[in-house]
Amino acid sequence: MRHLHTRTTRRRTVAALTVLLLAVPGAAHAVADEPSADPPALADGLALTPPMGFNNWNSTHCRAEFDESMVKGIADIFVDKGLKDAGYQYVNLDDCWALPDRDADGKLVPDPARFPNGIKAVADYVHAKGLKLGIYTSAGTKTCNSAGFPGALGHEYSDARQFADWGVDYLKYDNCNNQGVDARLRYTTMRDALRATGRPIVYSICDWGENKPWEWASDVGHLWRTTGDISDTWGSMLSILKQNLPLAPHAGPGHWNDPDMLEVGNGGMTDTEYRSHFSMWSVMAAPLLIGTDLRSASAETFEILSNKEVIAVDQDPLGKQGAVVSSEGGRWVVAKEMQDGSRTVALFNESGSPQRIATTAAAVGLPGADAYTLRDLWRHRTHNTAGTISATVPAHGTVLVRVSVDRRWQQYPPAVELGLGGDTLVQAGRPAALTTAVTDLGRTPAGQVSVRLTGPAGWTVRATSPTSAAILPTGRSLRTSWSVTAPPGTPTGSYDLTLRASYRSPTGVRSDSVLPFGATVVVPPPSGTSGLGDLPWLSAANGYGPAERNTSNGESAAGDGHPITIGGVVYAKGLGVHAESSVEYYTGAACETVTAQVGVDDEKGANGTVAFEVWADGTKVASTGVLTNAMPARPLTADVTGAQVVRLVVTDGGDGIDSDHADWGDAQLSC
């Protein structure tokens, strides 16, 4: 699928199946191949761990730069940059590789401008590198691109034969223009066609989770999409993560939940957010398909994508998808059982400020022991812990650790947790008070402990209580108070601070722990009533494209929206967003109410279901329930008296994201 907002126009009811089949060439053959009620399970030895590779779509879409030269260049980079050695295998073509029309014999024709030597020549080049080639088509009459490239519905056996003859090793099979034909029938027919070729081809079912393939496709494909398309935004990644996490029981060797390709490196998120993206996809045993153009990728992007310790989590042979242990307040603990008996634990912070996230060895399924080893998979360091697994996790960050029962735990230094308290919202020229804590989580004591807090150039950071301790036994903390001042005139925005602690283990090994975090320079809200579309926000996460000021959401670049319109009523001011969305404002305990006229924007026709919420600090103070495009704008009023931060949230209404354009019409803040 290319754009979520297009797919609803192509839906048809299964009730029309018989009539529609008569209009689809080759459909009678498809009906004859309908699977029995109890088909044999796939046992072909393919995709025993989640597939790893590259797909061009997220970086190039259908632009001319997607061509033979690019594909060969990616294969070269896999080898030259060590990605092949890290486990990446598949170099996959997405939509737009073919001409819009088949030849006189009904065969697919590679676009001669993009692939002048054909697909087999590209496959041969990729195979010569010790890699594999993937290709794309749709389980419909056309693919998803508006140019109308041919799909495989009614041509399954012929197309599969072409793919096999070209040397294709992987097929992504999309869901556009499916003519209402039953999903299980369409995807099973292609399974049988691929099997009939005799060539081992990994089969990726891309029905966007519409037909709950996790309930029926383990004997049809090797992986299946569980969600709509991902986009390169925090809101999109977060929404997809939340949809995929509950499906853990359905994943395993040879059959994987697929929450879509990686956006790491495409520029719409921070490196911290990309590390979270990569960490959580690995904990979920998701396919790892790189979606950035590696020819121009940064060193940090390669560092994230080639982290072998994180990849080993994804590729663990046991094949368990991580399960949610807790998620209160956006503080996620997700634990994945590993083949060697260890647990990989993700401490994931959904929120926009640092959060302490904690669990225990027992809670993640480890047996009782005197102590455990704890391996930080991003810092590549090992410590011992008495059983607590905790960290203060930066906003949108993830701490990823592998915890084991290990008799050698004493040879490692104790794990030390850095804690943070106080307000990270700072007014320029005014001191802000912070408190830090250094806590020994290990079974062994930490000695010669010292702590240091540093800020940007020109900032004043001063300790107002002791910064060192001779020894910290298990469970004890060194607490330090700090005064932090941004210079007068500092522009609003987020600024990086770093907390560092150093200490010695009982064996004399010197260790350190680091907590980077952001302090946000804010200005008090203006007195009176102000339009929220005109006020600066602390942060804005949005499902598709940026949140828009005083226009609807256009899904792509800033400023591409239209006048906010709900039920035929136009609002000159407000916010235009796309679920899942969260926009935060600093109110500094100086405001009383938020008001708005809320609803689904008219620009999506009959599509879109959303729900609106207003949060004052950590408390939900107003909500609408589910709203649809058929409803007029609903007035929403929230009491935010005393709140430091107000957050405007739009969810998908509980039915997944599809054309969820939501408007905060005439949104106002009274202070």
Buried (B, 14 or more C-beta within 10 A) or exposed (E): BBBBBBBBEBEEEEEEBEEBBEEBEBBEBBBEBEBEEEBEEBEBEBBEBBBBBBBBBBBBBBEEBBBBEBBBBBBBBBEEBBBBEBBBBBBBBBBBBBBBEBEEEEEBBBBEEBBEEBBBBBBBBBBEBEBBBBBBBBBBBBBBBEEEBBBBBBBBBBBBBBBBEBBBBBBBBBBBBBBBBBBBBBBBBBBBBBBBBEBBBBBBBBBBBBBBBBEBBBBBBBBBBBBBBBBBBBBBBBBBBBBBBEBBEBBBBBBBBBBBBBBBBBEBBBBBBBBBBBBBBBBBBBBBBBBBBBEEBEEEBBEBBBBEBBBBBBBBEBBBBBBBBBBEEBBBBBBBBBEEEBBBBBBBBBBBBBBBBBBBBEBBBBEEBEBBBBBBBBEEBBBBBBBBBBBBBBBBBBBBBBBBBBEEBBEBBBBBBBBBBEBBBBBBEEBBEBBBBBBBBBBBBBBBBBBBBEBEEEBEBEBEEEBBBEBBEBEBBBBBBBEBBBEEEBEBEBBEBEBBBBBBBBEEEEBEBEBEBBBBBBEEBEEEEBBBBEBEBBBBBBBBBBBBBBBBBBBEEEEBBBBBBBBEBEBEBBBBBBBBBBBBBBBBEBBBBBBBBBBBBBBBEEBBBBBBBBBBBEEEBBBBEBBEBEBEBBEBEBBBEEBBBBBBBBBBBEEBBBBBBBBBBBBBBBB
